């Protein structure tokens, strides 16, 4: 399941869990066509790998400070976090790169 972040505290809860478990963050915008196109693929990845990986999404228009903190300059951007540190990033709706990066860091 993909959890949509509702607050900074909500985000921090998932970040704390990234100590032992990979966290994948989808920075998206509701008006972004590539974001809409990749959403079902991201949801499928969450369904497939949800036991080993946390999947969240952050609306950059509602949580601009989080997007800025992660240096997001394009949507969608996928950040891969482990041990509270960003270990990888994929910009754009590139399902193959997202999947390969996920498998590399699980």
C-alpha positions as CSV (number, residue, x, y, z in Angstrom):
1,X,0.0,0.0,0.0
2,X,1.2,3.5,-0.8
3,X,0.7,6.0,2.1
4,X,0.1,9.6,1.2
5,X,1.9,11.9,3.6
6,X,-0.5,14.3,5.5
7,X,1.9,16.1,7.7
8,X,5.5,16.6,8.7
9,X,5.0,14.3,11.7
10,X,3.5,11.7,9.4
11,X,6.6,11.9,7.2
12,X,8.9,11.6,10.2
13,X,7.2,8.4,11.3
14,X,8.1,6.8,8.0
15,X,11.6,8.3,8.0
16,X,12.2,6.7,11.5
17,X,11.1,3.3,10.0
18,X,13.8,3.7,7.3
19,X,16.5,2.7,9.8
20,X,16.0,-1.0,9.0
21,X,13.7,-0.9,5.9
22,X,14.0,0.9,2.6
23,X,11.7,3.8,2.2
24,X,10.7,4.9,-1.3
25,X,9.2,8.4,-1.7
26,X,7.2,9.5,-4.7
27,X,7.3,13.3,-5.0
28,X,4.3,14.1,-7.2
29,X,1.9,16.8,-8.2
30,X,-1.8,16.3,-8.9
31,X,-1.6,18.3,-12.2
32,X,1.4,16.3,-13.5
33,X,0.5,13.8,-16.4
34,X,3.7,11.7,-15.9
35,X,2.9,11.4,-12.2
36,X,-0.6,10.1,-13.0
37,X,0.8,7.7,-15.5
38,X,3.3,6.1,-13.1
39,X,0.9,6.0,-10.1
40,X,-0.6,2.5,-10.9
41,X,2.9,1.1,-11.5
42,X,4.1,2.5,-8.1
43,X,1.1,1.1,-6.4
44,X,1.9,-2.3,-8.0
45,X,5.5,-2.2,-6.7
46,X,4.1,-1.4,-3.2
47,X,1.8,-4.4,-3.4
48,X,4.6,-6.6,-4.5
49,X,7.3,-5.4,-2.1
50,X,5.3,-3.9,0.7
51,X,6.6,-6.4,3.3
52,X,10.2,-5.3,2.8
53,X,9.8,-1.7,1.7
54,X,7.8,1.3,2.8
55,X,6.2,3.3,-0.1
56,X,4.9,6.8,0.5
57,X,4.0,9.7,-1.7
58,X,4.3,13.4,-1.1
59,X,2.3,16.1,-2.9
60,X,4.8,18.8,-3.6
61,X,2.1,21.5,-3.7
62,X,0.9,20.6,-0.2
63,X,4.4,19.8,1.3
64,X,6.8,22.1,-0.6
65,X,9.2,22.2,2.3
66,X,9.7,18.4,2.1
67,X,10.2,18.6,-1.6
68,X,12.7,21.4,-1.2
69,X,14.6,19.5,1.6
70,X,15.1,16.6,-0.8
71,X,16.1,18.9,-3.7
72,X,13.2,17.9,-5.9
73,X,13.3,19.9,-9.2
74,X,11.1,17.7,-11.4
75,X,8.0,15.6,-11.0
76,X,7.8,12.8,-10.4
77,X,11.0,12.3,-8.4
78,X,11.5,9.0,-6.5
79,X,13.8,9.2,-3.5
80,X,15.2,5.9,-2.0
81,X,16.0,6.3,1.7
82,X,17.8,3.8,4.0
83,X,19.1,4.5,7.5
84,X,17.6,8.0,7.1
85,X,19.9,8.8,4.2
86,X,19.1,9.1,0.5
87,X,20.8,6.2,-1.3
88,X,19.4,6.9,-4.7
89,X,17.0,9.0,-6.8
90,X,15.1,8.6,-10.0
91,X,13.6,11.6,-11.8
92,X,10.8,11.0,-14.2
93,X,8.2,8.2,-14.8
94,X,10.8,5.6,-15.8
95,X,9.3,2.3,-14.4
96,X,12.3,0.2,-15.4
97,X,14.8,2.5,-13.6
98,X,12.5,2.7,-10.5
99,X,12.2,-1.1,-10.3
100,X,15.9,-1.6,-10.9
101,X,16.8,1.0,-8.2
102,X,14.3,-0.6,-5.8
103,X,15.8,-4.1,-6.3
104,X,19.3,-2.8,-5.9
105,X,18.7,-1.2,-2.5
106,X,16.2,-3.7,-0.9
